Amino acid sequence: MKTPLRLTALVLALAFPFAAFAAKANKKRPDAKDPAAAFAELDKNGDGSISQQEYVDGMKDKLGEDGAKKHFAELDKNKDGQLSKEELNAAPAEKGKPGKTKRKAKNSV
């Protein structure tokens, strides 16, 4: 009787910290497939656009401060110093660093 009880207690003790960690990770990073959530996460003041400072603050861990500034400039098509939802959504899904694109193989069509 004591062994199943101990085993259950051990499983529960290991499961709760993992669940808490997973929930925290989900709050920290919005789903990359949900542009609205990504936009809301970056738009800290909720004014409906993302300033360069908001973008840099939100992306500097991933791109570095200079990389985030450069990427912001590439995304800001109308050069108004703000990113609209349309400008952010028009950005291609990124697999690597900003400004880098995959080259086609010489033999590809």
Residue, then its C-alpha position, 0 to 999 in steps of 0.5 A: m500500500k505504501t509503495p503505490l502511494r509513494l510512487t503517486a506522490l513522486v509523480l505529482a511532485l515531478a509533474f507540478p514544477f514542469a507544468a508551472f515551467a511550461a505555463k511560464a514559457n508560454k506567457k513569455r513568448p507568444d505563438a509565432k503563428d499568431p501575428a496578433a499575439a506577437f503584435a500585442e506583445l511588442d506593443k507595450n503601450g497599446d497604441g496600435s503601433i510598435s515604436q522602434q524602442e518597443y521593437v528593440d526592447g522586445m527583440k534585442d534578446k533574439l537579434g541583439e540591439d543593433g540587429a533589432k534596429k536594423h530589422f525594424a528599419e527593414l520592416d518600417k516600409n513607410k519610414d514613419g518610425q512606427l510599425s503597423k500591424e500590416e507592416l509586421n504581418a508582411a514580414p516573411a517568416e524568419k528562419g535565420k538572422p534578419g536580412k539573410t535569405k536562403r540561396k537556391a542551389k545552382n541546379s534548382v529550378 
